């Protein structure tokens, strides 16, 4: 009987350890969220201390100037990983650029971690700007701001359709997401675009396959112990 209890305790302990690992260091899978810290503004323009913003290099100097930043505010959900977000107000609240109303959303392709690992970057190919009532897909043609680090972004180079994410892999901890693209069409065709988001990354509570495997292995050991005891 003591032997059975020991095996059972080991099995439960193994599952507990796996559960703790899942809670502390996990992949950013479907259903996980990225909250967006509100950007700071002054008279409608982003301030030097703003934490979430996008910028358009209107001067064409390859740099992000303070006056080119537009502060961003979280919408109803922030970014939800793994699924298209078709509601204009889900990711960002309304912002204004050249007096035109704007939103960011992903109407066709949701944002995902490439290869399931944020170290490989986020697939941002579905990132869309809805400005002044029209959609502009901003999912390609990356560039690297000459003053990226000075303006709070991660160092380059940047890849087309790929967002750089700085995060320690622990649910509930802060992240920073940086992304660049070039406007493909419309009034601002060819203008360089940059995005910087920060907030908290929350991992969806989905049990890992390895956890189930450990549980089944543990139950198997318990069954073996019971049969062994009966035979004795």
GIQUI-V898604 format. One record per residue. N is the residue number from 0. PHI is phi as a letter, one per 40 degrees, with the letter a starting at -180 (NA if undefined). OMEGA is omega in whole degrees, 0 to 359 (999 if undefined). NEAR is the number of other ideal C-beta (glycine too) atoms within 12 Angstrom. Layout:
# GIQUI-V898604
n,phi,omega,near
N,PHI,OMEGA,NEAR
N,PHI,OMEGA,NEAR
This chain:
# GIQUI-V898604
n,phi,omega,near
0,NA,180,13
1,c,179,10
2,c,179,18
3,c,180,21
4,c,181,16
5,c,179,17
6,c,181,26
7,c,179,24
8,c,178,18
9,c,180,22
10,c,180,27
11,c,179,21
12,c,179,18
13,c,178,27
14,c,180,27
15,c,179,18
16,c,179,19
17,c,179,27
18,c,179,21
19,c,178,17
20,c,181,21
21,c,183,27
22,c,186,23
23,c,181,16
24,b,187,21
25,b,177,35
26,c,180,31
27,c,184,41
28,c,180,29
29,d,180,20
30,g,175,22
31,c,184,36
32,b,172,33
33,b,176,45
34,c,183,31
35,b,178,38
36,c,183,26
37,c,177,25
38,c,180,33
39,c,180,22
40,b,175,24
41,a,182,15
42,f,176,9
43,g,180,17
44,b,178,22
45,c,178,34
46,c,182,19
47,c,183,20
48,c,183,18
49,c,185,31
50,b,177,29
51,b,185,39
52,a,164,44
53,b,181,43
54,a,175,40
55,b,181,39
56,c,183,31
57,c,180,24
58,c,179,17
59,g,181,16
60,c,179,14
61,g,180,22
62,b,176,26
63,b,179,37
64,c,182,25
65,d,181,24
66,c,179,20
67,c,180,31
68,c,173,38
69,b,182,39
70,c,180,35
71,b,179,40
72,b,181,32
73,c,174,29
74,c,185,27
75,c,185,21
76,b,193,26
77,g,180,34
78,c,174,46
79,b,184,31
80,c,169,40
81,g,181,27
82,a,176,26
83,d,176,23
84,b,189,32
85,c,179,21
86,c,184,20
87,d,186,25
88,c,182,22
89,c,186,28
90,c,181,46
91,b,168,43
92,c,181,27
93,d,171,23
94,b,183,40
95,b,179,22
96,b,185,34
97,f,177,18
98,g,178,10
99,c,180,20
100,c,182,20
101,a,177,33
102,a,170,36
103,b,177,46
104,a,181,37
105,b,188,37
106,c,183,24
107,b,184,17
108,b,179,22
109,c,178,32
110,c,180,42
111,b,174,35
112,c,183,34
113,c,182,23
114,g,180,15
115,g,184,21
116,b,182,19
117,c,177,35
118,c,178,18
119,c,181,18
120,g,178,32
121,b,176,43
122,c,183,30
123,b,185,42
124,c,178,28
125,c,183,33
126,c,185,43
127,b,174,34
128,b,173,41
129,b,183,31
130,b,179,34
131,f,176,19
132,g,181,13
133,b,180,18
134,c,173,25
135,b,178,32
136,c,183,29
137,b,186,39
138,b,182,35
139,a,176,26
140,g,181,27
141,c,173,30
142,a,180,31
143,b,178,29
144,d,180,35
145,c,180,22
146,b,185,21
147,d,184,29
148,c,181,18
149,c,182,15
150,c,176,30
151,h,180,30
152,c,175,34
153,c,181,30
154,c,179,17
155,c,3,21
156,c,178,16
157,b,181,31
158,b,182,25
159,d,177,23
160,g,184,27
161,b,176,33
162,c,177,43
163,c,180,34
164,b,175,38
165,b,185,24
166,a,182,36
167,c,177,20
168,g,181,26
169,b,181,22
170,d,180,29
171,g,179,22
172,c,184,24
173,c,176,23
174,b,169,39
175,b,181,31
176,b,179,46
177,b,185,40
178,a,176,46
179,b,178,43
180,a,176,39
181,b,183,30
182,d,186,30
183,c,186,21
184,a,176,18
185,g,184,23
186,c,183,16
187,b,180,27
188,d,179,14
189,g,179,18
190,c,181,32
191,c,184,35
192,b,177,44
193,b,181,43
194,b,176,46
195,b,178,38
196,b,173,45
197,a,182,33
198,i,182,31
199,b,177,26
200,c,180,38
201,b,183,27
202,c,177,33
203,c,183,24
204,c,179,18
205,b,180,20
206,d,179,20
207,c,180,24
208,c,181,14
209,c,178,19
210,c,178,24
211,c,180,18
212,c,179,17
213,c,180,27
214,c,180,25
215,c,179,18
216,c,180,21
217,c,179,27
218,c,177,21
219,c,178,19
220,c,178,27
221,c,179,25
222,c,178,18
223,c,181,19
224,c,180,25
225,c,179,19
226,c,180,15
227,c,180,15
228,c,181,17
229,c,181,11
230,c,178,8
231,c,999,10
